[in-house]
Each structure stands twice: as C-alpha cells, then as structure tokens.
Amino acid sequence: MVAERNADAWLTMDWHRDPELTDGQFFNIGQYLADEGITIETS
C-alpha cells in the first residue's frame, strides 16, 4: 500500500511493481522475495 501526502486514498499495488520510496530509490518486494528464495502461493 502506498500513501501520498495530500491524497485522500491509498494505492494498493502488485508486489512486482517498482514504487519509488524516496529520491530515486525503488523497491520491488516481489523481486526481493524471489532473490531470497521465498515463493508465495496464490489461490
């Protein structure tokens, strides 16, 4: 979930997107988990 200043709603994003955290720093949690050997089961 992403909250933005002065926004009325939060954004819910797919884990495989690259949201910008701050000043050009991005984080892809789906890629991080894959790199760590963690798999997520979906139904």
C-alpha distance matrix in Angstrom:
0.0 3.8 6.7 10.1 13.4 15.6 13.1 13.4 10.1 6.4 5.4 4.5 6.3 9.1 9.7 12.7 11.6 12.3 10.0 12.3 11.7 15.0 18.4 18.3 16.6 14.3 12.8 12.6 11.8 13.7 16.6 16.6 16.9 19.6 21.4 21.6 23.1 20.4 20.1 17.8 19.7 18.6 20.7
3.8 0.0 3.8 6.6 10.1 12.5 10.4 11.6 9.0 5.5 4.9 6.4 7.7 11.0 11.6 13.9 11.8 11.6 8.4 9.9 9.4 12.2 15.5 15.7 14.6 12.8 12.2 13.0 13.1 15.4 17.8 17.8 18.8 21.4 22.8 23.3 25.1 22.8 22.8 20.8 23.0 21.9 24.1
6.7 3.8 0.0 3.8 6.8 9.1 7.5 8.8 7.2 4.8 6.5 9.2 11.1 14.6 15.4 17.7 15.4 14.8 11.3 11.8 10.8 12.6 15.8 16.9 16.2 15.2 15.1 16.4 16.6 19.1 21.4 21.1 22.3 25.0 26.2 26.5 28.6 26.2 26.3 24.3 26.4 25.2 27.3
10.1 6.6 3.8 0.0 3.8 6.3 5.5 8.4 8.1 7.1 8.5 11.8 13.3 16.9 17.8 19.5 16.7 15.6 11.8 11.4 10.9 11.7 14.3 15.7 15.8 15.4 16.3 18.0 18.8 21.4 23.3 23.2 24.8 27.3 28.2 28.9 31.1 29.0 29.2 27.4 29.6 28.3 30.4
13.4 10.1 6.8 3.8 0.0 3.8 5.5 8.6 9.9 10.0 12.0 15.4 17.1 20.6 21.5 23.2 20.3 18.9 15.1 14.0 13.0 12.9 15.1 17.2 17.7 18.0 19.2 21.3 22.1 24.9 26.6 26.3 28.0 30.6 31.3 31.9 34.3 32.3 32.6 30.9 33.1 31.9 33.9
15.6 12.5 9.1 6.3 3.8 0.0 3.8 6.7 9.2 10.7 13.1 16.7 18.8 22.5 23.9 25.5 22.6 21.6 17.9 17.1 16.6 16.4 18.3 20.3 21.1 21.3 22.5 24.3 25.1 27.7 29.5 29.5 31.0 33.6 34.5 35.2 37.4 35.2 35.3 33.3 35.2 33.7 35.4
13.1 10.4 7.5 5.5 5.5 3.8 0.0 3.8 5.7 7.6 9.8 13.5 15.8 19.6 21.4 23.1 20.3 19.8 16.3 16.3 16.3 16.9 19.1 20.5 21.0 20.5 21.3 22.6 23.3 25.5 27.7 27.9 29.2 31.6 32.9 33.6 35.5 33.2 32.9 30.7 32.4 30.6 32.1
13.4 11.6 8.8 8.4 8.6 6.7 3.8 0.0 3.8 7.1 10.0 13.3 16.3 20.0 22.1 24.2 21.7 21.8 18.5 19.1 18.9 20.0 22.5 23.7 23.9 23.1 23.4 24.3 24.5 26.5 29.0 29.3 30.1 32.6 34.3 34.7 36.4 33.7 33.2 30.6 32.0 30.0 31.1
10.1 9.0 7.2 8.1 9.9 9.2 5.7 3.8 0.0 3.8 6.6 9.7 12.8 16.5 18.6 20.9 18.7 19.3 16.2 17.4 17.4 19.2 21.9 22.7 22.5 21.1 21.0 21.4 21.5 23.2 25.9 26.4 26.9 29.3 31.2 31.7 33.1 30.4 29.7 27.0 28.2 26.2 27.3
6.4 5.5 4.8 7.1 10.0 10.7 7.6 7.1 3.8 0.0 3.8 6.6 9.7 13.4 15.1 17.6 15.6 16.2 13.2 14.7 14.6 16.8 19.9 20.4 19.7 18.0 17.6 17.9 17.8 19.6 22.4 22.7 23.2 25.7 27.5 27.9 29.3 26.7 26.1 23.6 25.1 23.3 24.8
5.4 4.9 6.5 8.5 12.0 13.1 9.8 10.0 6.6 3.8 0.0 3.8 6.3 10.0 12.2 14.3 12.2 13.2 10.7 12.9 13.6 16.2 19.1 18.9 18.2 16.0 15.5 15.3 15.5 16.8 19.5 20.3 20.9 23.0 25.0 25.8 27.0 24.5 23.7 21.3 22.8 20.9 22.6
4.5 6.4 9.2 11.8 15.4 16.7 13.5 13.3 9.7 6.6 3.8 0.0 3.8 7.1 9.3 11.9 10.7 12.6 10.9 13.9 14.5 17.7 20.7 20.1 18.9 16.1 14.8 13.8 13.3 14.1 17.3 18.2 18.3 20.3 22.6 23.2 24.1 21.4 20.3 17.7 19.0 17.1 18.8
6.3 7.7 11.1 13.3 17.1 18.8 15.8 16.3 12.8 9.7 6.3 3.8 0.0 3.8 6.3 8.3 7.0 9.4 8.6 12.1 13.3 16.7 19.4 18.2 16.9 13.7 12.2 10.7 10.8 11.1 14.0 15.5 15.8 17.4 19.7 20.8 21.6 19.2 18.1 15.9 17.6 15.8 18.0
9.1 11.0 14.6 16.9 20.6 22.5 19.6 20.0 16.5 13.4 10.0 7.1 3.8 0.0 3.8 5.4 5.9 9.2 9.9 13.6 15.1 18.6 21.2 19.4 17.7 14.1 12.1 9.5 9.3 8.5 11.5 13.5 13.4 14.4 17.1 18.4 18.8 16.5 15.0 12.9 14.5 12.9 15.4
9.7 11.6 15.4 17.8 21.5 23.9 21.4 22.1 18.6 15.1 12.2 9.3 6.3 3.8 0.0 3.8 5.6 8.2 9.4 13.0 13.9 17.6 20.2 18.3 16.0 12.4 9.6 6.7 5.6 4.9 8.2 9.8 9.7 11.0 13.6 14.6 15.3 13.1 12.2 10.7 13.2 12.6 15.7
12.7 13.9 17.7 19.5 23.2 25.5 23.1 24.2 20.9 17.6 14.3 11.9 8.3 5.4 3.8 0.0 3.8 6.7 9.3 12.8 14.5 17.9 19.9 17.4 15.4 11.6 9.4 5.9 6.6 4.8 6.6 9.4 10.1 10.3 12.5 14.6 15.1 13.8 12.8 12.1 14.5 14.0 17.2
11.6 11.8 15.4 16.7 20.3 22.6 20.3 21.7 18.7 15.6 12.2 10.7 7.0 5.9 5.6 3.8 0.0 3.8 6.2 9.7 12.0 15.1 17.0 14.5 13.1 9.4 8.2 5.8 8.0 7.8 9.0 11.4 12.9 13.4 15.1 17.2 18.3 17.1 16.4 15.7 18.0 17.2 20.2
12.3 11.6 14.8 15.6 18.9 21.6 19.8 21.8 19.3 16.2 13.2 12.6 9.4 9.2 8.2 6.7 3.8 0.0 3.8 6.4 9.0 11.8 13.4 10.8 9.4 5.7 5.5 4.8 8.2 9.3 9.4 11.0 13.5 14.3 15.0 17.3 19.1 18.2 18.4 18.0 20.8 20.4 23.6
10.0 8.4 11.3 11.8 15.1 17.9 16.3 18.5 16.2 13.2 10.7 10.9 8.6 9.9 9.4 9.3 6.2 3.8 0.0 3.8 6.2 9.2 11.3 9.7 8.5 5.6 6.1 7.1 9.5 11.6 12.4 13.2 15.5 17.1 17.8 19.4 21.5 20.3 20.6 19.8 22.5 21.9 24.9
12.3 9.9 11.8 11.4 14.0 17.1 16.3 19.1 17.4 14.7 12.9 13.9 12.1 13.6 13.0 12.8 9.7 6.4 3.8 0.0 3.8 5.7 7.5 6.2 5.6 4.3 6.8 9.3 11.9 14.4 14.6 14.8 17.6 19.3 19.4 21.0 23.5 22.6 23.4 22.9 25.9 25.5 28.5
11.7 9.4 10.8 10.9 13.0 16.6 16.3 18.9 17.4 14.6 13.6 14.5 13.3 15.1 13.9 14.5 12.0 9.0 6.2 3.8 0.0 3.8 7.1 7.3 5.5 5.5 6.9 10.2 11.8 15.1 15.4 14.7 17.4 19.7 19.5 20.5 23.4 22.3 23.5 23.0 26.2 26.1 29.2
15.0 12.2 12.6 11.7 12.9 16.4 16.9 20.0 19.2 16.8 16.2 17.7 16.7 18.6 17.6 17.9 15.1 11.8 9.2 5.7 3.8 0.0 3.8 5.7 5.3 7.5 9.9 13.4 15.3 18.6 18.5 17.7 20.7 22.9 22.2 23.3 26.4 25.6 27.0 26.7 29.9 29.9 32.9
18.4 15.5 15.8 14.3 15.1 18.3 19.1 22.5 21.9 19.9 19.1 20.7 19.4 21.2 20.2 19.9 17.0 13.4 11.3 7.5 7.1 3.8 0.0 3.8 5.6 8.7 12.0 15.4 17.9 20.8 20.2 19.7 23.0 24.8 23.8 25.3 28.4 28.0 29.4 29.4 32.7 32.7 35.8
18.3 15.7 16.9 15.7 17.2 20.3 20.5 23.7 22.7 20.4 18.9 20.1 18.2 19.4 18.3 17.4 14.5 10.8 9.7 6.2 7.3 5.7 3.8 0.0 3.8 6.4 10.0 13.1 16.1 18.6 17.6 17.6 21.0 22.4 21.4 23.3 26.2 26.1 27.4 27.6 30.8 30.8 34.0
16.6 14.6 16.2 15.8 17.7 21.1 21.0 23.9 22.5 19.7 18.2 18.9 16.9 17.7 16.0 15.4 13.1 9.4 8.5 5.6 5.5 5.3 5.6 3.8 0.0 3.8 6.9 10.4 13.0 15.8 14.8 14.3 17.7 19.3 18.2 19.8 22.9 22.8 24.3 24.6 28.0 28.3 31.6
14.3 12.8 15.2 15.4 18.0 21.3 20.5 23.1 21.1 18.0 16.0 16.1 13.7 14.1 12.4 11.6 9.4 5.7 5.6 4.3 5.5 7.5 8.7 6.4 3.8 0.0 3.8 6.8 9.8 12.3 11.6 11.5 14.8 16.3 15.7 17.5 20.3 19.9 21.0 21.2 24.5 24.7 28.0
12.8 12.2 15.1 16.3 19.2 22.5 21.3 23.4 21.0 17.6 15.5 14.8 12.2 12.1 9.6 9.4 8.2 5.5 6.1 6.8 6.9 9.9 12.0 10.0 6.9 3.8 0.0 3.8 6.1 9.0 8.6 8.1 11.2 13.0 12.8 14.2 16.9 16.3 17.5 17.7 21.0 21.5 24.9
12.6 13.0 16.4 18.0 21.3 24.3 22.6 24.3 21.4 17.9 15.3 13.8 10.7 9.5 6.7 5.9 5.8 4.8 7.1 9.3 10.2 13.4 15.4 13.1 10.4 6.8 3.8 0.0 3.8 5.5 5.5 6.3 8.8 10.1 10.7 12.5 14.5 13.7 14.4 14.5 17.8 18.2 21.6
11.8 13.1 16.6 18.8 22.1 25.1 23.3 24.5 21.5 17.8 15.5 13.3 10.8 9.3 5.6 6.6 8.0 8.2 9.5 11.9 11.8 15.3 17.9 16.1 13.0 9.8 6.1 3.8 0.0 3.8 5.5 4.9 6.1 8.5 9.7 10.5 12.4 10.9 11.7 11.6 15.0 15.8 19.3
13.7 15.4 19.1 21.4 24.9 27.7 25.5 26.5 23.2 19.6 16.8 14.1 11.1 8.5 4.9 4.8 7.8 9.3 11.6 14.4 15.1 18.6 20.8 18.6 15.8 12.3 9.0 5.5 3.8 0.0 3.8 5.5 5.3 6.3 8.7 10.0 10.8 9.3 9.1 9.2 12.4 13.1 16.7
16.6 17.8 21.4 23.3 26.6 29.5 27.7 29.0 25.9 22.4 19.5 17.3 14.0 11.5 8.2 6.6 9.0 9.4 12.4 14.6 15.4 18.5 20.2 17.6 14.8 11.6 8.6 5.5 5.5 3.8 0.0 3.8 5.5 5.0 6.0 8.6 9.8 9.7 10.4 11.6 14.9 16.1 19.7
16.6 17.8 21.1 23.2 26.3 29.5 27.9 29.3 26.4 22.7 20.3 18.2 15.5 13.5 9.8 9.4 11.4 11.0 13.2 14.8 14.7 17.7 19.7 17.6 14.3 11.5 8.1 6.3 4.9 5.5 3.8 0.0 3.8 5.5 5.1 6.3 8.8 8.7 10.6 12.1 15.7 17.4 21.1
16.9 18.8 22.3 24.8 28.0 31.0 29.2 30.1 26.9 23.2 20.9 18.3 15.8 13.4 9.7 10.1 12.9 13.5 15.5 17.6 17.4 20.7 23.0 21.0 17.7 14.8 11.2 8.8 6.1 5.3 5.5 3.8 0.0 3.8 5.4 5.1 6.3 5.1 7.0 8.6 12.4 14.5 18.2
19.6 21.4 25.0 27.3 30.6 33.6 31.6 32.6 29.3 25.7 23.0 20.3 17.4 14.4 11.0 10.3 13.4 14.3 17.1 19.3 19.7 22.9 24.8 22.4 19.3 16.3 13.0 10.1 8.5 6.3 5.0 5.5 3.8 0.0 3.8 5.3 5.0 5.4 6.5 9.1 12.3 14.5 18.2
21.4 22.8 26.2 28.2 31.3 34.5 32.9 34.3 31.2 27.5 25.0 22.6 19.7 17.1 13.6 12.5 15.1 15.0 17.8 19.4 19.5 22.2 23.8 21.4 18.2 15.7 12.8 10.7 9.7 8.7 6.0 5.1 5.4 3.8 0.0 3.8 5.4 7.5 9.7 12.6 15.9 18.3 21.9
21.6 23.3 26.5 28.9 31.9 35.2 33.6 34.7 31.7 27.9 25.8 23.2 20.8 18.4 14.6 14.6 17.2 17.3 19.4 21.0 20.5 23.3 25.3 23.3 19.8 17.5 14.2 12.5 10.5 10.0 8.6 6.3 5.1 5.3 3.8 0.0 3.8 5.6 8.9 11.8 15.3 18.1 21.7
23.1 25.1 28.6 31.1 34.3 37.4 35.5 36.4 33.1 29.3 27.0 24.1 21.6 18.8 15.3 15.1 18.3 19.1 21.5 23.5 23.4 26.4 28.4 26.2 22.9 20.3 16.9 14.5 12.4 10.8 9.8 8.8 6.3 5.0 5.4 3.8 0.0 3.8 6.5 10.0 13.0 16.1 19.5
20.4 22.8 26.2 29.0 32.3 35.2 33.2 33.7 30.4 26.7 24.5 21.4 19.2 16.5 13.1 13.8 17.1 18.2 20.3 22.6 22.3 25.6 28.0 26.1 22.8 19.9 16.3 13.7 10.9 9.3 9.7 8.7 5.1 5.4 7.5 5.6 3.8 0.0 3.8 6.7 9.9 13.1 16.5
20.1 22.8 26.3 29.2 32.6 35.3 32.9 33.2 29.7 26.1 23.7 20.3 18.1 15.0 12.2 12.8 16.4 18.4 20.6 23.4 23.5 27.0 29.4 27.4 24.3 21.0 17.5 14.4 11.7 9.1 10.4 10.6 7.0 6.5 9.7 8.9 6.5 3.8 0.0 3.8 6.5 9.6 13.0
17.8 20.8 24.3 27.4 30.9 33.3 30.7 30.6 27.0 23.6 21.3 17.7 15.9 12.9 10.7 12.1 15.7 18.0 19.8 22.9 23.0 26.7 29.4 27.6 24.6 21.2 17.7 14.5 11.6 9.2 11.6 12.1 8.6 9.1 12.6 11.8 10.0 6.7 3.8 0.0 3.8 6.4 9.9
19.7 23.0 26.4 29.6 33.1 35.2 32.4 32.0 28.2 25.1 22.8 19.0 17.6 14.5 13.2 14.5 18.0 20.8 22.5 25.9 26.2 29.9 32.7 30.8 28.0 24.5 21.0 17.8 15.0 12.4 14.9 15.7 12.4 12.3 15.9 15.3 13.0 9.9 6.5 3.8 0.0 3.8 6.7
18.6 21.9 25.2 28.3 31.9 33.7 30.6 30.0 26.2 23.3 20.9 17.1 15.8 12.9 12.6 14.0 17.2 20.4 21.9 25.5 26.1 29.9 32.7 30.8 28.3 24.7 21.5 18.2 15.8 13.1 16.1 17.4 14.5 14.5 18.3 18.1 16.1 13.1 9.6 6.4 3.8 0.0 3.7
20.7 24.1 27.3 30.4 33.9 35.4 32.1 31.1 27.3 24.8 22.6 18.8 18.0 15.4 15.7 17.2 20.2 23.6 24.9 28.5 29.2 32.9 35.8 34.0 31.6 28.0 24.9 21.6 19.3 16.7 19.7 21.1 18.2 18.2 21.9 21.7 19.5 16.5 13.0 9.9 6.7 3.7 0.0
